Every structure is written in structure tokens, then in C-alpha cells.
């Protein structure tokens, strides 16, 4: 049972990141490409370097976990990750007419999203996942719509306990069909960082002091305080405890 649960968790992570390499989908009536909002924005704490200055040198940025880019919060302006500009600035850029499509075998001439997809497919079981996701669409259309809408496209929210259960069963159906479930290293590390950040936020919201949180998650108090500042968790008790520690 534990092995199945671990496999289901990995399949869910692959589903959530299945569309990461692709640009934002466009309607068929839109002729030209254009800026699209990314899920990530530049890390202001380290200025996208992945390293933060500290006394005596540098340390890995704890806001973005050394990635240089962090997941965008709802109140943060959207960025276009391809041109690395805010959407407002990206839409003002002049757009050239699309050139002729070059042979896909010439990797240096392929589109960036194609190279990203190749990297994802080499390191993860995305090709097999796509096959069984297509199988689910014919085997159980309602569950496929939930899995695709909630996890893959991320434009749908499950309504009620029944929908949540059907969503979970859809993921289990895919997991049972897949022989191996490989998750790219960078995807697993990013998910781990997100989970750790969410765990710290929950503990702080429950009123736990920063020192207690540090012991629980195996981090230093300084690192916990920086995480709390980065995710904007208001914990008066944590701040007061640190000042008196």
C-alpha cells in the first residue's frame, strides 16, 4: 500500500508539471504568438542569481531555493519567462513575422519549448503518462476531465468530496497502468521546496514559534525566519519568541 501511495504521489506530480515545457495554449483563431504569463517570477531576494549575500560571503537563496525564479504569488505581477520581462513590457515589444520551420532534428533551430519538452521526457516518464492519460479519456471520461482540468490544465476546481474522490481514483487508475514513474530531479526538488515552504507556513499559522518550527523541520531559526518573511506569513508569536530568544 505504501509503494502504491508513493507511486500515486509521483504520478500526481508528473501530471501537475506535464504542461510546464509548453507555452500558454492559444485559441486557433489567434494567428500570432505573443507574451504569456509564467507560473514563476524572478526572485527579488537574490536578483535571480540563486545566491544571497551574508556576512562573510554568500549562501544559497532560501526564498527560491537557489533557482533564481520562484512561484508567483497571486498579488505579484505576471512575467513572460521566455523574454524575461513583465507581461506589460513584453506586450509592447515589436513582433516579427514567423520564419520558416526548420527541420526538428536540428536541435539548435528548434523552439525553446521543444527543447524543454525533450529534457522533461528524457528525465521523467512523461511520454508514458501521456499515453495512459489518453487511455483514461476513453476508459472514464468524467475522471479524465477532472484529472486534466484540475491537475494538468489547472483551470478547474473539484466541487465537493465526490469530485475529490473521483479525481483521486483517476490518478490511481493511471498509476496502476504505468510500469515506472520517473520524476525529473529539478521537478522533485522544486516540489520538495514548495512542500517545505507550505509546512513552515502552516506551523507558523498555528502559532508555533520560529525556534520550534526550526526543530520540527530540521532548519536553523535564521532560515525559518527568512522563509516566513518570504512567504509573508504573519506570526506575531514567532517574531516575539525570536526577539526574546
C-alpha positions as CSV (number, residue, x, y, z in Angstrom):
1,X,0.0,0.0,0.0
2,X,2.8,2.4,0.8
3,X,4.5,1.7,-2.5
4,X,1.2,2.4,-4.3
5,X,0.8,5.6,-2.4
6,X,4.3,6.7,-3.3
7,X,3.7,5.8,-7.0
8,X,0.4,7.8,-7.0
9,X,2.1,10.8,-5.5
10,X,4.8,10.7,-8.2
11,X,2.1,10.4,-10.9
12,X,0.3,13.4,-9.5
13,X,3.5,15.4,-9.6
14,X,4.1,14.4,-13.2
15,X,0.5,15.4,-14.1
16,X,0.9,18.8,-12.4
17,X,4.1,19.5,-14.4
18,X,3.1,17.9,-17.7
19,X,2.5,21.3,-19.4
20,X,5.5,23.1,-17.8
21,X,7.6,23.0,-21.1
22,X,4.7,24.3,-23.2
23,X,3.9,28.0,-23.9
24,X,0.4,29.0,-22.8
25,X,-2.1,27.5,-25.2
26,X,-3.7,29.8,-27.7
27,X,-7.0,29.7,-29.5
28,X,-7.0,28.5,-33.1
29,X,-8.3,31.9,-34.3
30,X,-5.3,33.8,-32.9
31,X,-2.7,34.0,-35.7
32,X,0.3,35.4,-34.0
33,X,2.2,34.3,-30.9
34,X,2.6,36.7,-28.0
35,X,3.7,37.1,-24.4
36,X,2.2,34.6,-21.9
37,X,2.2,34.7,-18.1
38,X,4.6,32.2,-16.4
39,X,4.0,30.4,-13.2
40,X,7.2,31.8,-12.0
41,X,8.7,35.3,-11.4
42,X,12.3,36.5,-10.8
43,X,13.4,36.1,-7.2
44,X,13.9,39.7,-5.8
45,X,15.8,38.4,-2.8
46,X,18.8,37.1,-4.8
47,X,18.2,39.1,-8.0
48,X,17.8,35.8,-9.9
49,X,21.4,34.7,-9.0
50,X,20.3,31.9,-6.7
51,X,22.7,33.3,-4.0
52,X,22.1,35.7,-1.2
53,X,24.8,37.9,0.4
54,X,25.5,37.2,4.0
55,X,28.2,38.3,6.4
56,X,31.5,36.9,5.2
57,X,30.3,35.6,1.8
58,X,27.2,34.2,0.2
59,X,24.6,31.5,0.9
60,X,22.0,29.7,-1.2
61,X,18.9,31.8,-1.5
62,X,16.2,30.4,0.8
63,X,13.4,32.2,-1.0
64,X,13.8,30.5,-4.3
65,X,16.0,27.6,-3.1
66,X,18.8,28.6,-5.4
67,X,16.7,28.5,-8.5
68,X,16.7,32.2,-9.2
69,X,12.9,32.1,-10.0
70,X,10.1,31.5,-7.5
71,X,6.5,30.5,-7.9
72,X,4.4,33.6,-8.5
73,X,2.0,34.7,-5.7
74,X,-1.5,35.9,-6.6
75,X,-0.6,39.5,-5.8
76,X,2.6,39.6,-7.9
77,X,2.7,40.8,-11.5
78,X,2.9,38.2,-14.1
79,X,6.1,37.7,-16.2
80,X,6.9,36.2,-19.5
81,X,9.6,33.6,-18.8
82,X,10.8,33.4,-22.4
83,X,11.7,37.1,-22.8
84,X,12.2,37.5,-19.0
85,X,10.1,40.7,-18.8
86,X,6.9,41.7,-17.1
87,X,3.8,41.0,-19.2
88,X,3.1,44.7,-19.5
89,X,6.6,45.3,-21.0
90,X,6.6,42.1,-23.1
91,X,3.3,43.0,-24.9
92,X,4.9,46.3,-26.0
93,X,7.8,44.6,-27.8
94,X,7.6,44.5,-31.6
95,X,6.7,41.1,-33.0
96,X,8.4,39.8,-36.2
97,X,6.6,37.6,-38.7
98,X,7.2,33.9,-38.1
99,X,10.0,32.4,-40.1
100,X,10.0,29.1,-41.9
101,X,10.0,26.0,-39.7
102,X,13.4,24.3,-39.7
103,X,14.0,20.5,-39.5
104,X,13.2,19.4,-36.0
105,X,16.3,17.1,-36.0
106,X,18.4,20.2,-35.9
107,X,18.1,20.8,-32.2
108,X,19.8,24.3,-32.3
109,X,16.9,25.5,-34.5
110,X,14.0,24.0,-32.6
111,X,11.7,26.1,-30.4
112,X,12.6,26.5,-26.8
113,X,9.5,24.7,-25.6
114,X,10.5,21.7,-27.7
115,X,13.9,21.5,-26.2
116,X,12.4,21.8,-22.7
117,X,9.9,19.0,-23.5
118,X,12.8,16.8,-24.7
119,X,14.6,17.4,-21.4
120,X,11.5,16.6,-19.4
121,X,10.9,13.5,-21.4
122,X,14.4,12.3,-21.1
123,X,14.4,12.6,-17.3
124,X,10.8,11.8,-16.5
125,X,8.0,9.3,-17.5
126,X,6.0,12.0,-19.3
127,X,5.7,10.1,-22.6
128,X,4.2,7.1,-20.9
129,X,2.0,9.4,-18.8
130,X,0.6,11.0,-21.9
131,X,-0.3,7.6,-23.3
132,X,-2.2,6.5,-20.2
133,X,-3.8,9.9,-19.8
134,X,-5.2,9.3,-23.3
135,X,-6.4,5.9,-22.3
136,X,-8.2,7.3,-19.3
137,X,-10.1,9.7,-21.6
138,X,-11.8,6.7,-23.2
139,X,-12.0,4.4,-20.1
140,X,-13.5,7.0,-17.8
141,X,-14.3,10.4,-19.4
142,X,-15.6,12.0,-16.2
143,X,-12.4,11.1,-14.3
144,X,-10.3,12.2,-17.2
145,X,-12.0,15.6,-17.3
146,X,-11.2,16.0,-13.6
147,X,-7.6,14.9,-13.9
148,X,-6.9,17.0,-16.9
149,X,-8.8,20.1,-15.7
150,X,-7.6,20.1,-12.1
151,X,-4.0,18.7,-12.3
152,X,-2.8,19.2,-15.9
153,X,-4.6,22.4,-17.2
154,X,-5.1,23.7,-13.6
155,X,-8.2,25.6,-14.7
156,X,-10.8,23.6,-12.7
157,X,-11.5,23.2,-9.0
158,X,-13.1,19.9,-7.8
159,X,-16.5,20.7,-6.4
160,X,-17.2,18.6,-3.3
161,X,-16.0,15.4,-1.8
162,X,-17.3,13.2,-4.6
163,X,-15.3,15.1,-7.2
164,X,-12.2,14.9,-5.0
165,X,-12.7,11.1,-4.7
166,X,-13.2,10.7,-8.5
167,X,-10.1,12.8,-9.1
168,X,-8.0,10.6,-6.8
169,X,-9.4,7.5,-8.4
170,X,-8.5,8.8,-11.9
171,X,-4.9,9.3,-10.7
172,X,-4.8,5.8,-9.2
173,X,-6.1,4.3,-12.5
174,X,-3.1,5.9,-14.3
175,X,-0.6,4.9,-11.6
176,X,-1.7,1.3,-11.8
177,X,-1.1,1.2,-15.6
178,X,2.3,2.8,-15.5
179,X,5.3,0.5,-15.2
180,X,7.8,3.0,-13.9
181,X,7.3,6.6,-12.7
182,X,10.4,8.7,-13.1
183,X,10.3,12.3,-11.9
184,X,13.0,14.8,-13.1
185,X,15.4,15.8,-10.4
186,X,14.6,19.5,-10.7
187,X,10.8,18.8,-10.5
188,X,11.2,16.8,-7.4
189,X,13.5,19.4,-5.7
190,X,11.1,22.2,-6.6
191,X,8.1,20.2,-5.2
192,X,10.1,19.4,-2.0
193,X,10.9,23.1,-1.6
194,X,7.2,24.0,-2.1
195,X,6.1,21.4,0.4
196,X,8.6,22.6,3.0
197,X,7.6,26.2,2.5
198,X,3.9,25.3,2.9
199,X,4.7,23.2,6.0
200,X,6.5,26.2,7.6
201,X,3.6,28.4,6.8
202,X,1.1,26.0,8.4
203,X,3.2,25.7,11.5
204,X,3.6,29.4,11.8
205,X,-0.1,30.0,11.2
206,X,-0.9,27.5,14.0
207,X,1.1,29.8,16.4
208,X,4.3,27.8,16.6
209,X,7.4,29.9,17.4
210,X,10.3,30.1,14.9
211,X,12.6,28.1,17.1
212,X,10.0,25.3,17.5
213,X,9.4,25.3,13.7
214,X,13.2,25.0,13.1
215,X,13.4,21.9,15.3
216,X,10.4,20.4,13.6
217,X,11.6,20.8,10.0
218,X,15.3,20.5,10.6
219,X,16.4,24.0,9.7
220,X,18.0,26.9,11.5
221,X,16.0,29.6,13.1
222,X,17.5,32.2,10.8
223,X,16.4,30.1,7.8
224,X,12.9,29.7,9.2
225,X,12.6,33.4,9.8
226,X,13.7,34.1,6.2
227,X,11.2,31.6,4.9
228,X,8.4,33.2,6.9
229,X,9.3,36.6,5.6
230,X,9.4,35.3,2.0
231,X,6.0,33.7,2.2
232,X,4.6,36.6,4.2
233,X,3.2,34.5,7.0
234,X,2.1,36.8,9.8
235,X,3.1,35.1,13.0
236,X,3.4,37.6,15.9
237,X,4.3,34.8,18.3
238,X,7.2,33.6,16.1
239,X,8.6,37.2,15.9
240,X,8.2,37.8,19.6
241,X,9.8,34.5,20.6
242,X,12.8,35.2,18.3
243,X,13.4,38.6,19.9
244,X,13.4,37.1,23.4
245,X,15.5,34.0,22.4
